[in-house]
Structure formats: structure tokens, C-alpha cells
């Protein structure tokens, strides 16, 4: 059962009702949720004094919802103060806010499984805010496309569906530059047979750039498992997280004014995780306003300085797929396997 936990235990009972999906059926029930406060989990690991300026040593990791198959793609909607995130295998996009807790926002979030029986995960994956904060962009497994969705009407437009006439495999994560260019990864993770799927049309698992003029450009074709993607605060560097259990790394590329890349290099290699036998793999990331980087990977969330130095970890005791910074930089939201979690930040 999906549970949402609320601080508002003394408010009208309607605030303590949440929708709960039983299994994969469409049956919808209502369940009373736990009283305040939120349950907590995990720990933080400070490895540098700079970490303590970001995360207070007494900060707790809160479990604010749970019961998902694989939660992903959190994005904070600033004007209306709520979070959107996905459960990719269950093909559902959820909304969470402090007052109302957890509600179903869109189902299916990708494509009905009956239309794409070859998909392992038919739902939307990574989400990012659009330019005017009235729409989001989705890396959509089921539609095999980058999709724009209006937050009010929920109307959708597919922006990038193929490269040179060949369909994408399962777009996974994306980031929006201030000039309207969208950078995204296209691994085969959403396909049941992965690289061996008969439905896989492109030979590479690429990293692409979709431009506002409608053209899509292949930027990187030599990473086997590109996953999370992000930009430095000055938008001069593109980061790509490589999901490789044997060699987990984050690649960095210099970007020119046209959005083309040069100078590929390993930016962060998760050495601490290897030395301490931490479990997990690189997946998603977020960039703070001061340039610090939040990379998910073995052991949780690795907070890394703009120069590539590991400052510390946030470990919610479950694999973290992705992160986003919300509430004016005061909270880090983490989709952590079957849970949605968050922790208070001192600064962003």
C-alpha cells in the first residue's frame, strides 16, 4: 500500500486521506495516514567542513511517502509549491504537497502497457520544469520521446521522437538550458530485453540535444549506459552519470555557445563508494545555486563541490534514483526506491 505521512494530524480529516493503488490494478481506495511527525531513516556522512554548511549535523531524512515500485524523476513546482515524481514501472505520475499529501496526478504517465508490451517500464521517467513554470518536460519511456505537458490541462506534445528516422529506445533523464535547448539520455533501460530488444532501432545508447527549432543532435555515442544528466550552474559544463556497477563515474564535457561538446573527462569516480563497498549505481543529479552538485550513486546522494571534491553523503538506506532541490533551496527531495524522502538544507 502507498502511504503518505503528514504533519497536519490536527487538521480536518480530508487532509489525512490519500489515494492508495493496490498492486497494479486500477482499484482505488482511501486510507487514513499516520499522525505527525514523519518517520525518519538513514544518516548523513560529513567528509569536509563544507558539508556541514549544506546539511546540518542534526538534520533528519524524512520518509514522506512510500510503497512505490521504483520512484523517479522528482521536480519541484515553485509557483504552487508541490512536488511531482514518477513510479516508472507502475506508469504513474504522483503529486505531493505538505497540505494534501500524496495524490495521483497522471496515469498512464507514459503509454498503456497494452500498446507497448515490449516495454519493461512503460511510464515517464525524468521530469524537469519548463521555461514558464506552467509545464514540465518528461523523458518518457512508454512514448519513447521527450514530451512537454501543460500542468493545468495535462495536454501533451511530443518534442523529440527519433534521430535520423530511428526511434529512441527509452529516454531516461533530461536537463533544460536557459536558451531552451534540452539535453537528454537514451539508454535501453525501459525495453524488456535492453540492447537485445527487437524494438531497439538505434545502434548507440546516446546523449542528445533537442533544439527549439525542432532538430535533434547526437552529442555522445560512446557511453554504454548513460543515465542521469545535468548542467553546471554557469551552463558551461554538461554532466552525464554512467550506470556501470564495475566503474561508476560521472563524465563532464565542455559546452560551447551552440551546445556542442568538447574535452570529455571523468569528473567524479565514486572512489569513496568503492573503498567502502557501498551498493548502488549512478542515476540522477541536481545542481544547487551555489554550484554544488548532488549526484546519486552507491550509498545514496554524494554532495560534490564544483571542483569535483566529495564533501559528504546523504544515505536514506535505500537506492536513490534521483533528486531535486525545492522550497526555495531549503529541501532536498530524494526518490529512494519504494520511498519519497527529503532532508532540510542549510543553503543551496
ZIZI-V675619 format. One record per residue. N is the residue number from 1. D_CENTER is the distance of its C-alpha to the mean C-alpha in Angstrom with 1 decimal. Layout:
N,D_CENTER
N,D_CENTER
This chain:
1,22.4
2,19.4
3,20.3
4,19.5
5,21.3
6,23.0
7,25.1
8,27.2
9,29.6
10,32.6
11,31.4
12,32.6
13,31.6
14,29.5
15,26.8
16,26.7
17,26.3
18,23.0
19,22.5
20,22.2
21,21.8
22,24.1
23,23.0
24,22.1
25,25.0
26,25.0
27,27.1
28,25.9
29,27.4
30,27.3
31,27.2
32,28.2
33,25.7
34,26.6
35,28.3
36,27.1
37,25.8
38,22.4
39,22.5
40,21.3
41,20.2
42,19.8
43,20.9
44,20.4
45,22.1
46,23.6
47,24.9
48,25.9
49,27.5
50,24.8
51,22.2
52,24.5
53,24.3
54,20.6
55,20.5
56,23.8
57,25.3
58,25.8
59,22.3
60,21.1
61,17.8
62,17.9
63,17.0
64,16.7
65,16.0
66,16.2
67,17.5
68,14.6
69,14.7
70,11.1
71,8.5
72,4.9
73,2.9
74,5.0
75,7.5
76,11.0
77,14.0
78,16.6
79,19.8
80,19.7
81,17.8
82,15.4
83,11.8
84,10.2
85,7.7
86,8.5
87,10.6
88,10.7
89,14.2
90,15.7
91,14.8
92,14.1
93,12.2
94,13.1
95,14.2
96,15.0
97,17.4
98,20.0
99,23.0
100,22.1
101,19.6
102,17.6
103,18.5
104,17.6
105,16.6
106,16.8
107,18.0
108,17.9
109,14.6
110,15.4
111,18.9
112,21.4
113,21.8
114,25.5
115,24.8
116,22.6
117,24.1
118,23.1
119,19.4
120,18.0
121,14.9
122,15.9
123,13.1
124,10.5
125,7.1
126,4.8
127,6.5
128,8.5
129,11.9
130,15.0
131,18.1
132,20.0
133,17.5
134,18.9
135,16.5
136,12.9
137,12.0
138,10.3
139,9.9
140,12.1
141,13.3
142,16.4
143,17.6
144,16.9
145,16.2
146,14.4
147,15.3
148,16.1
149,16.6
150,18.9
151,17.9
152,21.6
153,22.9
154,19.8
155,21.5
156,19.6
157,20.5
158,19.5
159,19.3
160,19.1
161,20.3
162,22.1
163,23.4
164,27.2
165,27.6
166,25.5
167,22.5
168,19.0
169,18.0
170,14.5
171,12.3
172,8.9
173,6.9
174,8.8
175,10.3
176,13.4
177,16.6
178,19.2
179,21.5
180,19.5
181,18.5
182,15.1
183,14.1
184,12.1
185,12.2
186,14.2
187,14.6
188,16.6
189,14.4
190,14.8
191,18.5
192,20.7
193,22.7
194,20.2
195,22.3
196,25.4
197,24.4
198,27.3
199,24.8
200,23.3
201,25.0
202,23.7
203,25.1
204,22.3
205,18.6
206,18.1
207,16.3
208,17.4
209,18.1
210,18.8
211,21.4
212,22.6
213,25.8
214,24.2
215,24.6
216,21.9
217,22.6
218,21.8
219,21.1
220,20.5
221,22.0
222,22.7
223,19.5
224,19.6
225,15.9
226,13.7
227,10.0
228,7.6
229,9.4
230,10.6
231,14.0
232,16.5
233,17.8
234,20.8
235,18.9
236,21.4
237,19.1
238,16.3
239,14.2
240,13.1
241,12.0
242,14.4
243,14.0
244,17.6
245,19.0
246,22.2
247,21.0
248,17.5
249,17.3
250,15.5
251,17.6
252,18.6
253,20.5
254,22.7
255,22.3
256,25.5
257,26.1
258,25.6
259,22.2
260,23.7
261,23.0
262,25.5
263,26.0
264,23.4
265,23.1
266,21.4
267,19.9
268,18.8
269,20.0
270,18.9
271,22.7
272,22.6
273,20.5
274,23.1
275,26.0
276,25.0
277,24.0
278,20.5
279,18.6
280,15.2
281,13.6
282,11.4
283,7.9
284,5.4
285,7.1
286,8.6
287,12.2
288,14.8
289,17.8
290,20.1
291,18.4
292,17.0
293,13.9
294,11.4
295,10.6
296,9.5
297,12.3
298,15.6
299,16.5
300,13.4
301,12.2
302,14.6
303,15.7
304,17.5
305,20.0
306,20.2
307,22.9
308,20.8
309,22.3
310,20.6
311,21.3
312,20.0
313,17.5
314,16.0
315,16.5
316,15.7
317,17.6
318,15.0
319,12.4
320,9.2
321,6.2
322,3.7
323,5.5
324,7.2
325,11.0
326,13.1
327,16.8
328,18.2
329,16.7
330,18.0
331,15.1
332,12.0
333,9.8
334,8.3
335,7.3
336,10.1
337,11.5
338,13.8
339,13.1
340,11.5
341,12.8
342,13.5
343,16.0
344,18.3
345,18.4
346,21.7
347,20.6
348,17.8
